[in-house]
């Protein structure tokens, strides 16, 4: 949780810096950079929450599977020596099954309603800027670039101070 707070602080600091610089160039710079930042940040945040929900759901499923294991089976076969192993399938088919299985597990997060709403708001705000003749490409790109720059700074910070 501390890592998430640190990341949020980094994003806030970078946004305040971009906002302060945009003050010197006028209101169109402020609007473009802030709409781009909040749109991109919304997509990242909603994606994070969707994947977090998916991970928690998978943890619950795995926990239920572990809890359902028969106690007598554990006593009879503590090292799972008599578990059925299917050696007939090829390694390639196994890898394909695993990747399809992962895709099935993550599709709910990848196509979640919250992510679709985030992208719709981002595209809608972009189109609104274009329609009102307020769109400026440079501050818009600067606003979007806060997200990857903040992620990079967060990684550097975590490695330097947490030793990861």
C-alpha positions in Angstrom: 0.0 0.0 0.0 2.9 2.3 0.7 4.2 1.8 -2.9 0.8 2.8 -4.3 0.8 6.0 -2.1 4.3 6.8 -3.3 3.2 6.4 -6.9 0.3 8.7 -6.4 2.5 11.3 -4.7 4.8 11.2 -7.7 1.9 11.7 -10.2 0.6 14.6 -8.1 4.0 16.3 -8.0 4.5 15.9 -11.7 1.0 17.2 -12.5 1.6 20.2 -10.2 4.8 21.0 -12.1 3.1 20.7 -15.5 0.2 22.8 -14.2 2.6 25.5 -13.0 4.5 25.5 -16.3 1.2 25.7 -18.2 0.2 28.8 -16.3 2.8 30.7 -18.3 1.4 29.6 -21.7 -2.3 30.3 -21.1 -5.6 28.6 -20.4 -5.5 26.3 -23.5 -2.2 24.8 -22.2 -3.8 24.2 -18.8 -6.9 22.6 -20.2 -5.1 20.4 -22.7 -2.5 19.1 -20.2 -5.0 18.5 -17.4 -7.6 16.8 -19.6 -4.8 14.6 -21.1 -3.4 13.8 -17.7 -6.7 13.0 -16.0 -7.9 11.0 -19.0 -4.7 8.9 -19.1 -4.6 8.5 -15.3 -8.3 7.5 -15.3 -7.5 4.7 -17.8 -4.5 3.5 -15.7 -6.5 3.7 -12.5 -9.5 1.9 -13.8 -7.4 -0.8 -15.4 -5.5 -1.3 -12.2 -8.8 -1.7 -10.3 -10.2 -4.1 -12.8 -7.1 -6.3 -12.7 -7.0 -6.1 -8.9 -10.6 -7.3 -8.8 -9.7 -10.2 -11.2 -6.7 -11.2 -9.0 -8.7 -11.2 -5.9 -11.3 -13.3 -7.6 -8.6 -15.8 -8.7 -7.2 -15.9 -5.2 -10.6 -16.7 -3.8 -11.1 -19.5 -6.4 -7.7 -21.0 -5.6 -8.4 -20.7 -1.9 -11.7 -22.6 -2.4 -9.9 -25.3 -4.3 -7.3 -25.7 -1.6 -10.0 -25.8 1.1 -12.0 -28.4 -0.9 -9.1 -30.9 -0.8 -10.0 -34.0 1.1 -8.2 -34.4 4.4 -8.1 -38.2 4.1 -6.4 -37.9 0.7 -3.8 -35.6 2.3 -3.2 -38.2 5.0 -3.0 -41.1 2.5 -0.8 -39.2 0.0 1.0 -36.3 1.6 3.5 -35.8 -1.2 0.9 -36.3 -4.0 2.7 -39.3 -5.4 -0.5 -40.9 -6.7 -1.9 -37.8 -8.4 -2.9 -38.5 -12.0 -0.5 -36.8 -14.4 -1.3 -36.7 -18.1 2.1 -37.2 -19.8 0.6 -37.9 -23.2 0.0 -34.3 -24.1 2.8 -32.5 -25.8 4.5 -29.5 -24.2 3.3 -27.2 -27.0 -0.3 -28.1 -26.4 0.2 -27.6 -22.7 1.5 -24.1 -23.3 -1.3 -23.2 -25.6 -3.8 -24.4 -23.0 -2.1 -22.3 -20.4 -2.2 -19.2 -22.5 -5.8 -19.7 -23.5 -6.6 -20.3 -19.8 -4.9 -17.1 -18.8 -6.7 -15.2 -21.5 -10.1 -16.6 -20.3 -9.2 -15.6 -16.7 -8.1 -12.1 -17.6 -10.7 -11.2 -20.2 -13.1 -10.0 -17.6 -10.5 -7.4 -16.5 -9.4 -6.6 -20.0 -12.9 -5.8 -21.2 -14.4 -4.6 -18.0 -17.0 -1.8 -18.0 -14.8 0.5 -16.0 -12.0 0.3 -18.5 -14.4 0.9 -21.4 -15.8 3.9 -19.6 -12.3 5.3 -19.0 -11.4 5.0 -22.6 -14.7 6.5 -23.7 -14.2 9.5 -21.4 -10.6 9.9 -22.7 -11.7 9.9 -26.3 -14.7 12.0 -25.6 -12.6 14.7 -23.9 -10.2 14.6 -26.8 -13.0 15.1 -29.3 -14.5 17.9 -27.2 -11.1 19.7 -27.3 -11.0 19.3 -31.1 -14.6 20.4 -31.6 -14.1 23.6 -29.6 -10.9 24.4 -31.4 -9.0 24.3 -28.1 -6.8 21.3 -28.9 -3.0 21.9 -28.7 -0.8 18.9 -29.4 2.2 19.8 -27.3 0.5 20.3 -23.9 -1.7 17.3 -24.7 1.3 15.0 -25.2 3.0 16.5 -22.1 -0.1 15.7 -20.1 -0.2 12.1 -21.3 3.5 11.7 -20.8 3.1 12.3 -17.0 1.9 8.7 -16.7 4.9 6.8 -18.1 7.3 9.3 -16.6 5.7 8.9 -13.2 5.8 5.1 -13.5 9.5 5.3 -14.4 10.3 7.6 -11.4 8.3 5.3 -9.1 10.3 2.3 -10.2 13.6 4.2 -9.7 12.4 5.4 -6.3 11.3 1.9 -5.2 14.6 0.3 -6.2 16.7 3.0 -4.6 14.9 3.2 -1.3 13.3 -0.2 -0.9 16.1 -2.2 -2.4 13.9 -4.2 -4.8 
